[in-house]
């Protein structure tokens, strides 16, 4: 029977320890990769949902407070505020960016309401009543990365109706 030194390990014991450590490192690494992917997806989903809600809330608020509202196409809405400023919401399919154009009489400008990280995939303005006081807004917002795997795509499809406040009291 071979003698074993009291201060060392045999080659078999070292190989077993290295094998166990390798398995533990692989499991831990795959866990961390999965956690970071899930965190990235959660951030994207949160940004898409937040952007969609903010856009819809802003448009409905502007409709409610508008002096006049005109839908020139399903993708374009013109508003005149009580102060006389003009706001125009425009959605172009190509860059998939929603823009607001402002003209307050002293100057005008265009402001993008979405970025390349979040894109609008559907925007539809419609009159809900014959007297044009009720405007429905249907909005679909998705993440900017179209090449993401289907299970990693984030989008939100929301709709609301804005009723001009002036029409409520007339």
For each residue, the residues with C-beta under 8 A, 3 or more apart:
1:
2:
3:
4: 8 10
5: 8
6:
7:
8: 4 5
9: 13 14 17
10: 4 13 14
11: 14 15
12: 15 16
13: 9 10 16 17
14: 9 10 11 17 18
15: 11 12 18 19
16: 12 13 19 20
17: 9 13 14 20 21
18: 14 15 21 22
19: 15 16 22 23
20: 16 17 23 24
21: 17 18 24 25
22: 18 19 25 26
23: 19 20 26 27
24: 20 21 27 28
25: 21 22 28 29
26: 22 23 29 30
27: 23 24 30 31
28: 24 25 31 32
29: 25 26 32 33
30: 26 27 33 34
31: 27 28 34 35
32: 28 29 35 36
33: 29 30 36 37
34: 30 31 37 38
35: 31 32 38 39
36: 32 33 39 40
37: 33 34 40 41 152
38: 34 35 41 42
39: 35 36 42 43
40: 36 37 43 44
41: 37 38 44 45 152 154
42: 38 39 45 46
43: 39 40 46 47
44: 40 41 47 48 117 143 145 152 154
45: 41 42 48 49 154
46: 42 43 49 50
47: 43 44 50 51 117 118 143
48: 44 45 51 52 118 141 142 143 154 155 156
49: 45 46 52 53 154 156
50: 46 47 53 54
51: 47 48 54 55 114 118 141
52: 48 49 55 56 139 140 141 156 158
53: 49 50 56 57 156 158
54: 50 51 57 58
55: 51 52 58 59 98 113 114 120 139 141
56: 52 53 59 60 137 139 158 159 160
57: 53 54 60 61
58: 54 55 61 62 113
59: 55 56 62 63 77 89 137 139 162
60: 56 57 63 64 137 160 161 162
61: 57 58 64 65 162
62: 58 59 65 66 79 81 87 89 162
63: 59 60 66 69 77 79 135 137 162 163 164
64: 60 61 162 163 164 165
65: 61 62 81 82 165
66: 62 63 69 79 80 81 82 87 164 166
67: 80 81 82 84 166
68: 79 80
69: 63 66 77 78 79 132 135 164
70: 77 78 79
71: 74 76 77 78 125 126 127 135
72: 76 77 78
73: 76
74: 71 123 124 125 126
75: 90 91 92 123 124 125
76: 71 72 73 88 89 90 91 125
77: 59 63 69 70 71 72 88 89 125 135
78: 69 70 71 72 86 87 88
79: 62 63 66 68 69 70 86 87 88 89
80: 66 67 68 84 85 86 87
81: 62 65 66 67 84 85 86 87
82: 65 66 67
83: 104
84: 67 80 81 104 105
85: 80 81 102 103 104 105
86: 78 79 80 81 101 102 103 104
87: 62 66 78 79 80 81 100 101 102
88: 76 77 78 79 100 101
89: 59 62 76 77 79 98 99 100 123 125
90: 75 76 98 99 100 101
91: 75 76 97 98 99 120 123
92: 75 95 96 97 99
93: 96
94:
95: 92
96: 92 93 114 119 120 121
97: 91 92 112 113 114 115 116 119 120
98: 55 89 90 91 112 113 114 120 123
99: 89 90 91 92 110 111 112 113
100: 87 88 89 90 110 111 113
101: 86 87 88 90 108 109 110 111
102: 85 86 87 108 109 110 111
103: 85 86 107 108
104: 83 84 85 86 107 108
105: 84 85
106:
107: 103 104
108: 101 102 103 104
109: 101 102
110: 99 100 101 102
111: 99 100 101 102
112: 97 98 99 115
113: 55 58 97 98 99 100
114: 51 55 96 97 98 118 119 120 141
115: 97 112 118 144
116: 97 119 144
117: 44 47 143 144
118: 47 48 51 114 115 141 142 143 144
119: 96 97 114 116 141 142 143 144
120: 55 91 96 97 98 114 123 139 140 141
121: 96 140 141 142 155
122: 138 139 140 157
123: 74 75 89 91 98 120 137 138 139 140
124: 74 75 136 137 138 139
125: 71 74 75 76 77 89 135 136 137
126: 71 74 135 136 138
127: 71 130 132 134 135 136
128: 134 135 136 161
129: 132 133 134
130: 127
131: 167
132: 69 127 129 135
133: 129 163 164 167
134: 127 128 129 161 162 163
135: 63 69 71 77 125 126 127 128 132 161 162 163 164
136: 124 125 126 127 128 159 160 161 162
137: 56 59 60 63 123 124 125 159 160 161 162
138: 122 123 124 126 157 158 159
139: 52 55 56 59 120 122 123 124 157 158 159
140: 52 120 121 122 123 155 156 157 158
141: 48 51 52 55 114 118 119 120 121 155 156
142: 48 118 119 121 153 154 155 156
143: 44 47 48 117 118 119 148 153 154 155
144: 115 116 117 118 119
145: 44 148
146:
147:
148: 143 145 152 153
149: 152 153
150: 153
151:
152: 37 41 44 148 149
153: 142 143 148 149 150
154: 41 44 45 48 49 142 143
155: 48 121 140 141 142 143
156: 48 49 52 53 140 141 142
157: 122 138 139 140
158: 52 53 56 138 139 140
159: 56 136 137 138 139
160: 56 60 136 137
161: 60 128 134 135 136 137
162: 59 60 61 62 63 64 134 135 136 137
163: 63 64 133 134 135 167 168
164: 63 64 66 69 133 135 167 168
165: 64 65 168 169
166: 66 67 169 170
167: 131 133 163 164 170
168: 163 164 165
169: 165 166
170: 166 167
